[in-house]
Amino acid sequence: METVIGFTALAISILIGMGAMGVAIGMGLLGGKFLEGAARQPEMVPMLQVKMFIVVGLLDAVAMIGVGIALFFTFANPFIAQYQAAVGG
């Protein structure tokens, strides 16, 4: 059972870490492209800013879904019940 809990903890850390890294890279690229667009056409800044904030919200939603899945595996791990049923304990 300790192996199942250990592998679950490892999977949770990878899930949160990769999600955070992906969001950070995405926001960095998005911010850079926004600044490039604002420098090229300053009159378009309000429209670009609204679209940028919408995409940032969607990126944050992806990270929060990963955190939600990680919390599910942390507190209501379905693999422990399957392990106990297989072992018979």
MARVEX-449871 format. One line per 10 residues: their letters; for each residue x, y, z of C-alpha. Coordinates in steps of 0.02 Angstrom, whole numbers, plus 32768, in hexadecimal, padded with zeros to 4 digits. Layout:
A	X,Y,Z | ... .
***
This chain:
METVIGFTAL	8000,8000,8000 | 8091,8075,8020 | 80C7,805D,7F6B | 801C,8094,7F2C | 801F,812E,7F9B | 80D3,8155,7F67 | 80AE,8147,7EAD | 8011,81AF,7EC4 | 8076,8238,7F1A | 80F4,8232,7E8B .
AISILIGMGA	8069,823F,7E09 | 801A,82D1,7E67 | 80BE,8330,7E6C | 80DC,8313,7DB3 | 8029,8347,7D8B | 8034,83EC,7DEA | 80E7,8410,7DB3 | 80CA,83F2,7CF9 | 8026,8453,7CFF | 807B,84E8,7D51 .
MGVAIGMGLL	810C,84E0,7CD8 | 8099,84D9,7C41 | 8032,856C,7C7F | 80D0,85D1,7CA3 | 8114,85B2,7BF4 | 806B,85DA,7BA7 | 805A,867D,7C07 | 810A,86AF,7BDB | 80EB,8694,7B22 | 8043,86EB,7B2E .
GGKFLEGAAR	808B,8783,7B87 | 8118,8791,7B0A | 80A3,8789,7A75 | 8031,8809,7AC7 | 80C1,8881,7ADE | 80F8,8866,7A2A | 8048,888A,79EC | 8039,8923,7A5A | 80DF,8967,7A1C | 80AE,894D,7965 .
QPEMVPMLQV	7FFE,8996,7972 | 7FE2,89FE,7A10 | 7F2F,8A29,79DD | 7F01,896F,79EC | 7F3B,895E,7AA2 | 7E8C,895E,7AF3 | 7E4C,88D5,7A81 | 7EEB,886E,7A93 | 7EE8,8883,7B4F | 7E36,883F,7B5E .
KMFIVVGLLD	7E62,87A7,7AF6 | 7F02,878D,7B59 | 7EA3,878B,7BFE | 7E25,870E,7BB9 | 7EB2,8698,7B86 | 7F0A,86B0,7C2D | 7E69,867E,7C85 | 7E5F,85E0,7C1A | 7F14,85B7,7C41 | 7EF5,85CA,7CFB .
AVAMIGVGIA	7E5D,855A,7CEC | 7ECC,84CF,7CA5 | 7F40,84DD,7D3B | 7EAF,84DD,7DB6 | 7E65,8440,7D67 | 7F0E,83EC,7D81 | 7F0F,8423,7E37 | 7E5E,83E1,7E4D | 7E8E,8337,7E06 | 7F27,8333,7E75 .
LFFTFANPFI	7EBF,835A,7F10 | 7E46,82D0,7EDE | 7ED4,8251,7ED7 | 7F1A,8294,7F7A | 7E7D,8286,7FE5 | 7E0E,8207,7F8B | 7E8A,8193,7F39 | 7E2B,810C,7ED8 | 7EC8,80A4,7EC2 | 7ED3,807A,7F7C .
AQYQAAVGG	7E27,8027,7F78 | 7E57,7FC4,7EDD | 7EF9,7F8D,7F31 | 7E9E,7F57,7FCE | 7E1E,7EF6,7F67 | 7EA8,7E9F,7F05 | 7F0B,7E70,7FA0 | 7E6F,7E42,8001 | 7E90,7EB4,8095 .
***
